[in-house]
Amino acid sequence: MNRHPLLFAGLLIFSASTLALESTRARPVAPYAQEQTVQTFSKTVHGGVQHVVVKAGGNAQVIKSVQAHLAKLAADFGKGDFSMPERMHGADMPGLAQLKKAKPDDIRFEYKPLENGAQIHYASEYPQYVQGLHEWFDAQTREHGGTVSSEHSQHHKSPAE
């Protein structure tokens, strides 16, 4: 009996299921094309600031989508729901496990719409959660790029805020 066709079929099924799993994990969860935006994560002493700004400032639909997405993200995070970044980046994303341990008031997630996008200011008085935020910000920066946002300095007097 020739086993080569069976071996080939098994490898084909395994490869297809692996590709399907990987494409599901890498599927973007943002309701807008991320290449239309610049996303930055600026660390501060108490946490950090996430900015998402639209590259073409006049694109009102993308700006509204960014604002709705970040408002939902901040609300979900405030309830301890980190499922969105977990779906996108995986449960082993640096800092995520620590953030999931926080009680609702241990970390503040303050959403603010901007003229050309939106931001979330993350802050905690607890060192373990600041460390978790910093690790999470570092991972996000590696994933989305290390662009520095001029928006951050416009909204804060010092990096410590």
N, C-alpha and C positions, 0 to 999 in steps of 0.2 A: 504494500500500500504506500502510495506517495504522500508524504506528510508536508511537502513544501507548500501546496495550496492552503492547507490549514494554518500553517505557521504564518504565511503571508496574510491571510485573513485576520488572524489574531493581532498581528502587528498593526494592520490597517485600522482595526477597531480601537486599539489602544491609542494610536496616534490621533485619531479623530476625537476621541473622548478627552484626551489631554489638551488638544487645541481648543475644544469647546469650553473646557473649564478655564483655561487661561484667558480666552476672549471674554468670558463672563466676568472674571475678576477685573480685567482691565477696562471694562465698559465704564465710560464716564457717567457720573451721576448728576452733573451740573446740567441745568435745562438750557444751556447756551453753548455755542461753539467756543471752547476754551482758547482756541487760537485767535479769537477776536478780543481777548482780554489780556491784561498783565496782572498776574497774581503775585503778591509779595507777602512775606511773613517777617516782620521786624520784631526782634526780641527786646523786651524792656526788663527792668529790675523785678517787676511784679508779674510778668507774663509776656504779653506782646500784642501786636496789632496785625491783623490780616486785612490787606487791601485787595480788592478786585476792581480794576478800572478798565473801561472799554477803550480800546485803541482808537477807534473812530468815534470821537465824542458826540457826534450828532445822531448816533444810532439809538434812538429812544427805546426801541423794542428790546435790544440787548441790555441796555441800562436797566430797564424794568425787570428783566429776567434775572440779572445779577442781584438787584436789590431784593427781589422776592426770595431768591435762593439763599442769600446770606441772612435775611431775616428769619427764614425757616431754620437754617443751620444754628443760629444763635438761640432760638427758642428750643430746639431739640437738645442742644448741648446743656442749656439751663435746666432741663429735666433729666439730665444724665444719659441722654440717648445719643450715642456716638456711632450708630449703625451706618450712617452715610459714609464717613471716612473709612470705616471698617470694610464696607462693601467695595469701596474703590481701591484701598491700599492693603487690605488684609488685616487680620486680627493681631498679627505680630508687628505692626507698625510701631516704631519707637515712640514711647511716651503714652500711647493709647491705653495700655493696661492701667497705668497709674491714673490717668484722667478718669477712667471708668470707676475707680474706687472712690472718687470724690462724692460727697453729699451735695445736694442741690445748691447750698449757699457757700460751699468751700471755694468755688471758682465763679467769678462774675463774667458774663458774656454780654457785652453791651454793643448792640447793633446800632449803626448810624448810616443813613443813606448819604451818598456824596453826589455831587453834580454829575459826575461821569462814572458812577458805580456805587460801591458800598464798602463798609469796613466793619470788622468785629474787633473790639478791644477785649482782650482776655486778661484777667487779673486775679491774683490770689495772694493772701497773706501767709499761706502755708508753703514752706520751702519745698516739700515733696511734690506739690502740685505745680509750683513754678518750674521745678526741674522737669516734670512731665510735659508741661507746655513747651519748654525750651527744646526738649528732645523731639517733640512732635513738630515744632516749627522747623527744626533742622531737617527732619525727614521730608516735610512739605517743600522746603526750599530745594532739597536735592531732586525731588520729583518735579516741581514746577519751575525750577530755575532760580537763580540768586539775584534777580534784579532788585535794586534798591529803590524804594518808593519815595518820591519827594512829598507825597501826601502825608506821610508820617510826621515829618518835621513841621508841617503846616498846622497839625492838630494838637501837637504836644509841645510844651515848653522845654522839656528835657527828655532824654532817653529813659529816665527813671520813672516816667509816668506810664 
